[in-house]
Amino acid sequence: MSTSHRSGARRAARRRKASPSAAEGLRRIVPQALVVAFLAGGTSAFVVNDKAVRLSVDGVPRTLHTFADDIDELLADEGLAVGEHDIVAPAPGTHLAAGDEVVVRYGRPVSLTLDGRRRQVWTTARTVDGALRQLGVRAEGAYLSVSRSAPISRQGLALDVRTERALTFLADGRELAVRTNAATVREALRQAGLTLAGQDTTSVPLDSFPRDGQTVTILRITGTREIREEPVPYAVERTRDPELFAGTELVEQRGVPGVRRVTYALRTVNGVRQRPRRVGEETVREPVPQKVRVGTRPLPRSVAGADGLDWGALAACESGGRPDAVDPSGTYGGLYQFDPGTWRSLGGSGVAQNAPAAEQTFRAKKLYVTRGASPWPHCGRRLYG
């Protein structure tokens, strides 16, 4: 544009400014301009806060636009509730920027029975195979109650895993090593091709869980039964008898042992005979009790005509002073070496060596009163000091 043209334009503008109608128009234009400017600035801010992010929930990704400032706001806007067993990356509370990738993995409960031990675990894996890897469970050669490719829902599942274990069997003098995922020793035996016959068993319960590195011995058992007749001891019944002197016992009825028939189980384990085990018994004949009369009559303190003699010296000479002494022939016994006939003639019961010393001395005094010292031809003189 030429200089003259520009000058004309400025003069025209001054004329319009001086005109009342021009001023009124300007007053109308200014507010409109301000509104347009404000709207233009707000649109710019709106565009700046909008972010494009990538959200992956349980492995399903999608791209979305959000005005959220951080991870928590994003999850809330998307209606995603997470718990203590769920994984969110980046962590909740992290600032969110355009282009970020957010991953959400939900936890799934698994009732895991591993080698016979049950526990409740959580996994964010969506398949059994992924859960096994996440939990560090060795699956090679293992028994699984469900397929490794089976999905795990949010509600979870029950999973039984028996890992492969090393087991050693000792059978019939040889050692057999096997690898098994069996649930019982019985099942592992079958897998190893070993059989049990008759009373055969194993060193551990057949229904027990086989542990890694365990050694199980096969016990080959043969058994028979044996019946033996054994005596049954008789009881002794004692009755107090005031007619007999104290210390004297008289067997009124001799006891007779009874008889019982006992059955024993005899076992041989791997060729070694075991101690017999009693498995039954029956009484063939009841025992007959022995009845004994026990004297309670007090012994007399003296025998006229014999009390002043040295009976201790006589006893020392005849028997060494031992009331239970018996001569080598077995005929004479007691302190004063009575023969059985003489002892009974003096009122004694049984034999002298079984009677109390006081009774023996009493009956020796009675013998002396009737026969003097003649019953003791070698020691009788000791009576007189």
C-alpha positions as CSV (number, residue, x, y, z in Angstrom):
1,M,0.0,0.0,0.0
2,S,1.3,3.5,-0.9
3,T,2.0,6.2,1.7
4,S,-0.9,8.3,0.6
5,H,-3.3,5.4,0.9
6,R,-2.1,4.6,4.5
7,S,-2.5,8.3,5.5
8,G,-6.0,8.3,4.2
9,A,-6.9,5.2,6.1
10,R,-5.6,6.7,9.3
11,R,-7.6,10.0,8.7
12,A,-10.8,7.9,8.0
13,A,-10.2,6.0,11.3
14,R,-9.9,9.3,13.2
15,R,-13.2,10.5,11.7
16,R,-14.9,7.3,12.6
17,K,-13.6,7.5,16.2
18,A,-15.0,11.0,16.5
19,S,-18.4,9.9,15.3
20,P,-20.9,9.1,18.1
21,S,-22.1,6.1,16.2
22,A,-18.6,4.7,15.9
23,A,-18.0,4.9,19.6
24,E,-21.2,3.0,20.3
25,G,-20.2,0.3,18.0
26,L,-16.8,0.0,19.7
27,R,-18.5,-0.5,23.1
28,R,-20.5,-3.4,21.6
29,I,-17.4,-5.0,20.0
30,V,-15.1,-5.0,23.1
31,P,-17.1,-7.4,25.4
32,Q,-17.6,-9.8,22.5
33,A,-13.9,-9.9,21.9
34,L,-13.2,-10.6,25.5
35,V,-15.6,-13.5,25.6
36,V,-14.0,-15.0,22.5
37,A,-10.5,-14.7,23.9
38,F,-11.6,-16.4,27.2
39,L,-13.2,-19.3,25.4
40,A,-10.1,-19.7,23.3
41,G,-7.9,-20.0,26.4
42,G,-10.2,-22.5,28.1
43,T,-10.2,-24.8,25.1
44,S,-6.4,-24.8,25.2
45,A,-6.4,-25.9,28.9
46,F,-9.0,-28.6,28.2
47,V,-6.9,-30.0,25.5
48,V,-3.7,-30.0,27.6
49,N,-5.3,-32.0,30.5
50,D,-6.6,-34.8,28.3
51,K,-4.1,-37.8,28.3
52,A,-4.0,-40.9,26.1
53,V,-2.9,-43.9,28.3
54,R,-2.7,-47.7,27.8
55,L,-4.6,-49.7,30.4
56,S,-4.2,-53.5,30.6
57,V,-6.6,-55.4,32.9
58,D,-5.7,-59.1,33.4
59,G,-3.8,-59.2,30.2
60,V,-6.5,-57.4,28.1
61,P,-5.0,-54.0,26.9
62,R,-6.8,-50.9,25.6
63,T,-6.0,-47.3,24.9
64,L,-8.1,-44.6,26.5
65,H,-8.3,-40.8,27.1
66,T,-8.4,-39.6,30.7
67,F,-8.3,-36.4,32.7
68,A,-7.0,-38.3,35.8
69,D,-4.0,-36.8,37.5
70,D,-2.8,-40.1,39.1
71,I,-3.3,-43.9,39.1
72,D,-5.9,-43.8,41.9
73,E,-8.1,-41.4,39.9
74,L,-7.8,-43.5,36.8
75,L,-8.9,-46.7,38.6
76,A,-11.8,-44.9,40.2
77,D,-12.9,-43.4,36.8
78,E,-12.8,-46.8,35.2
79,G,-14.6,-48.5,38.2
80,L,-11.7,-50.8,39.0
81,A,-11.6,-51.8,42.6
82,V,-8.3,-53.5,43.8
83,G,-7.5,-55.4,47.0
84,E,-4.4,-56.6,48.9
85,H,-3.9,-59.6,46.6
86,D,-4.1,-57.6,43.4
87,I,-1.2,-56.0,41.5
88,V,-1.2,-52.4,40.1
89,A,1.8,-51.0,38.2
90,P,2.8,-48.2,38.5
91,A,1.8,-48.2,42.2
92,P,-1.4,-46.5,43.3
93,G,-0.8,-42.7,43.9
94,T,1.8,-42.4,41.1
95,H,1.4,-39.3,38.9
96,L,-0.1,-40.1,35.5
97,A,1.3,-38.7,32.3
98,A,0.3,-39.0,28.6
99,G,1.6,-42.2,27.1
100,D,1.8,-44.1,30.4
101,E,1.0,-47.8,30.5
102,V,-1.0,-49.0,33.5
103,V,-1.3,-52.8,34.4
104,V,-3.8,-54.3,36.7
105,R,-3.7,-58.0,37.6
106,Y,-6.3,-59.4,40.0
107,G,-5.4,-62.0,42.6
108,R,-7.0,-65.4,42.5
109,P,-7.3,-67.8,45.5
110,V,-5.9,-71.3,45.0
111,S,-6.5,-74.1,47.5
112,L,-3.1,-75.9,46.9
113,T,-2.4,-79.4,48.2
114,L,1.3,-79.9,47.6
115,D,2.7,-83.3,48.3
116,G,0.0,-84.0,50.9
117,R,0.2,-80.6,52.6
118,R,-2.7,-78.2,52.1
119,R,-2.5,-74.4,52.2
120,Q,-4.4,-71.4,50.7
121,V,-2.3,-69.2,48.3
122,W,-3.0,-66.3,46.0
123,T,-1.7,-65.8,42.4
124,T,-2.2,-63.2,39.7
125,A,-1.6,-65.9,37.0
126,R,-4.5,-66.7,34.8
127,T,-3.6,-70.3,34.1
128,V,-2.5,-73.3,36.3
129,D,0.9,-73.3,34.5
130,G,1.5,-69.7,35.2
131,A,0.5,-70.1,38.8
132,L,2.9,-73.1,39.2
133,R,5.7,-70.9,37.9
134,Q,4.7,-68.0,40.0
135,L,4.6,-70.2,43.2
136,G,7.9,-71.9,42.4
137,V,6.4,-75.4,42.2
138,R,8.4,-77.9,40.1
139,A,5.9,-79.4,37.7
140,E,8.1,-81.6,35.6
141,G,7.0,-85.2,36.2
142,A,4.4,-84.1,38.7
143,Y,0.8,-85.2,39.0
144,L,-1.7,-82.4,38.6
145,S,-5.4,-82.7,39.5
146,V,-6.2,-80.3,36.6
147,S,-4.6,-79.5,33.3
148,R,-1.6,-77.1,33.3
149,S,-3.4,-75.1,30.6
150,A,-6.6,-74.8,32.6
151,P,-7.7,-71.2,33.3
152,I,-8.0,-69.8,36.9
153,S,-11.1,-67.6,37.3
154,R,-11.4,-64.7,39.8
155,Q,-13.2,-67.2,42.1
156,G,-10.0,-69.4,42.2
157,L,-9.8,-73.2,42.1
158,A,-8.5,-76.3,44.0
159,L,-5.3,-77.8,42.8
160,D,-3.6,-81.0,44.0
161,V,0.0,-81.4,43.0
162,R,2.3,-84.3,43.7
163,T,5.9,-83.6,42.7
164,E,8.2,-86.4,41.4
165,R,10.2,-87.8,44.3
166,A,13.1,-90.2,44.6
167,L,12.3,-93.4,46.6
168,T,14.4,-96.4,47.5
169,F,13.0,-99.9,48.2
170,L,15.0,-102.6,50.0
171,A,13.4,-105.9,49.0
172,D,14.6,-109.5,48.9
173,G,18.2,-108.5,49.5
174,R,18.4,-105.9,46.7
175,E,18.0,-102.1,46.4
176,L,15.6,-100.6,43.9
177,A,15.6,-96.8,43.3
178,V,12.5,-95.3,41.6
179,R,11.1,-91.9,40.8
180,T,7.4,-91.5,41.5
181,N,4.6,-89.0,42.0
182,A,2.4,-91.6,43.8
183,A,0.1,-90.6,46.6
184,T,0.8,-93.6,48.8
185,V,3.6,-96.1,49.4
186,R,1.3,-98.8,48.2
187,E,0.9,-97.1,44.8
188,A,4.7,-96.6,44.6
189,L,5.2,-100.3,45.2
190,R,2.9,-101.1,42.3
191,Q,4.8,-98.7,40.1
192,A,8.1,-100.3,41.1
193,G,6.7,-103.8,40.2
194,L,7.0,-105.0,43.8
195,T,4.3,-107.2,45.3
196,L,3.3,-108.2,48.8
197,A,2.1,-111.7,49.6
198,G,0.5,-113.2,52.7
199,Q,1.6,-111.3,55.8
200,D,4.2,-109.2,54.0
201,T,4.3,-105.5,54.9
202,T,6.6,-102.5,54.8
203,S,8.7,-100.6,57.3
204,V,6.3,-97.6,56.9
205,P,2.5,-97.6,56.6
206,L,1.3,-98.6,53.2
207,D,-1.1,-95.7,53.1
208,S,1.4,-93.1,54.1
209,F,2.7,-90.4,51.7
210,P,6.1,-91.3,50.2
211,R,8.7,-88.5,50.9
212,D,11.6,-87.5,48.7
213,G,14.7,-89.5,49.6
214,Q,12.8,-92.0,51.7
215,T,13.9,-95.6,52.1
216,V,11.2,-98.3,52.5
217,T,12.1,-101.8,53.5
218,I,9.9,-104.7,52.4
219,L,9.3,-107.1,55.2
220,R,8.7,-110.7,54.1
221,I,6.8,-112.4,56.9
222,T,5.9,-116.0,57.4
223,G,3.9,-117.1,60.4
224,T,2.7,-120.2,62.3
225,R,1.0,-120.9,65.5
226,E,2.1,-123.1,68.4
227,I,0.1,-124.4,71.4
228,R,1.7,-125.0,74.7
229,E,0.4,-126.3,78.0
230,E,1.6,-124.2,81.0
231,P,1.1,-124.7,84.8
232,V,-1.2,-122.3,86.7
233,P,0.2,-121.6,90.2
234,Y,-2.0,-122.5,93.1
235,A,-2.9,-120.1,95.9
236,V,-1.9,-120.7,99.5
237,E,-4.7,-120.3,102.1
238,R,-3.5,-119.9,105.7
239,T,-5.7,-120.5,108.7
240,R,-4.8,-119.5,112.3
241,D,-4.9,-122.5,114.6
242,P,-4.7,-122.0,118.4
243,E,-3.9,-125.7,119.0
244,L,-0.5,-125.4,117.3
245,F,2.4,-123.6,118.9
246,A,3.3,-120.1,117.5
247,G,5.7,-120.4,114.6
248,T,4.5,-123.8,113.5
249,E,2.8,-124.3,110.2
250,L,1.0,-127.5,109.2
251,V,0.1,-128.3,105.6
252,E,-3.5,-129.6,105.8
253,Q,-4.0,-129.8,102.0
254,R,-1.3,-129.8,99.4
255,G,-1.7,-127.4,96.5
256,V,-2.0,-128.8,92.9
257,P,-1.0,-126.5,90.0
258,G,-3.6,-126.0,87.3
259,V,-3.1,-126.3,83.6
260,R,-3.8,-123.8,80.8
261,R,-3.4,-124.1,77.1
262,V,-1.7,-121.1,75.5
263,T,-1.5,-120.2,71.8
264,Y,1.5,-118.4,70.5
265,A,2.0,-116.7,67.1
266,L,5.5,-117.4,65.7
267,R,6.8,-115.0,63.0
268,T,9.9,-115.0,60.8
269,V,10.7,-111.5,59.3
270,N,13.1,-111.6,56.4
271,G,14.4,-114.9,57.6
272,V,14.9,-113.8,61.3
273,R,12.7,-115.6,63.9
274,Q,10.9,-113.1,66.2
275,R,9.9,-113.5,69.8
276,P,6.7,-115.6,70.2
277,R,3.6,-113.5,70.8
278,R,0.7,-114.8,73.0
279,V,-2.6,-114.6,71.1
280,G,-4.9,-116.7,73.1
281,E,-5.3,-119.0,76.1
282,E,-7.8,-121.4,77.8
283,T,-7.8,-123.1,81.2
284,V,-7.7,-126.9,81.0
285,R,-7.7,-127.6,84.8
286,E,-8.2,-125.2,87.7
287,P,-5.5,-125.1,90.4
288,V,-6.2,-126.6,93.8
289,P,-5.2,-124.2,96.7
290,Q,-2.8,-125.3,99.4
291,K,-4.3,-125.1,102.9
292,V,-1.9,-124.3,105.8
293,R,-2.7,-124.2,109.5
294,V,-0.6,-121.5,111.3
295,G,0.0,-122.0,115.0
296,T,-0.9,-119.2,117.4
297,R,-0.5,-121.1,120.8
298,P,2.1,-119.5,123.0
299,L,5.2,-121.7,123.7
300,P,5.7,-122.7,127.4
301,R,8.5,-120.8,129.1
302,S,10.0,-123.8,131.0
303,V,10.2,-127.5,131.4
304,A,10.7,-128.7,135.0
305,G,14.0,-130.6,135.4
306,A,15.6,-129.2,132.2
307,D,15.6,-125.4,132.5
308,G,19.0,-125.1,134.2
309,L,21.0,-126.9,131.5
310,D,23.2,-125.3,128.9
311,W,21.0,-125.7,125.8
312,G,23.0,-123.2,123.8
313,A,26.2,-125.3,124.2
314,L,24.3,-128.4,123.1
315,A,22.9,-126.6,120.0
316,A,26.4,-125.3,119.1
317,C,27.8,-128.7,119.2
318,E,25.0,-130.5,117.3
319,S,24.2,-127.9,114.6
320,G,26.5,-125.0,114.9
321,G,23.6,-123.1,116.5
322,R,21.6,-123.1,113.2
323,P,17.8,-123.8,113.6
324,D,17.6,-124.9,109.9
325,A,20.6,-127.2,109.9
326,V,20.3,-130.6,108.2
327,D,22.9,-133.4,108.4
328,P,24.5,-134.7,105.1
329,S,22.2,-137.7,105.1
330,G,19.1,-135.6,105.3
331,T,17.7,-137.5,108.2
332,Y,18.4,-135.2,111.2
333,G,17.6,-131.5,111.4
334,G,17.3,-128.4,113.5
335,L,19.3,-127.1,116.5
336,Y,19.4,-130.5,118.2
337,Q,19.3,-132.7,115.1
338,F,15.9,-134.4,115.6
339,D,14.9,-137.3,113.4
340,P,11.3,-136.9,112.0
341,G,9.9,-139.7,114.1
342,T,11.3,-138.3,117.4
343,W,10.1,-134.8,116.5
344,R,6.5,-135.9,115.9
345,S,6.5,-138.1,119.1
346,L,7.2,-134.9,121.0
347,G,4.2,-133.1,119.4
348,G,6.0,-131.4,116.6
349,S,4.6,-130.9,113.1
350,G,6.5,-131.5,109.9
351,V,10.3,-131.6,110.6
352,A,12.3,-129.9,113.3
353,Q,14.3,-127.6,110.9
354,N,11.1,-125.8,109.8
355,A,10.0,-125.0,113.4
356,P,11.0,-121.9,115.4
357,A,14.2,-122.1,117.5
358,A,12.2,-121.7,120.7
359,E,9.9,-124.6,119.9
360,Q,12.9,-126.8,119.1
361,T,14.4,-126.0,122.5
362,F,11.1,-126.7,124.2
363,R,10.8,-130.1,122.6
364,A,14.4,-130.9,123.3
365,K,13.8,-130.2,127.0
366,K,10.8,-132.6,126.9
367,L,13.0,-135.3,125.3
368,Y,15.7,-134.7,128.0
369,V,13.1,-135.2,130.8
370,T,12.1,-138.6,129.5
371,R,15.5,-139.9,128.2
372,G,18.2,-137.7,129.7
373,A,21.2,-136.8,127.5
374,S,21.3,-140.2,125.7
375,P,19.7,-138.8,122.4
376,W,22.9,-136.8,122.0
377,P,25.7,-139.3,122.7
378,H,28.6,-137.1,121.5
379,C,27.4,-133.6,122.6
380,G,25.1,-134.4,125.6
381,R,27.8,-133.7,128.1
382,R,27.8,-130.0,126.9
383,L,24.5,-129.6,128.8
384,Y,26.3,-129.7,132.1
385,G,28.9,-127.0,131.3
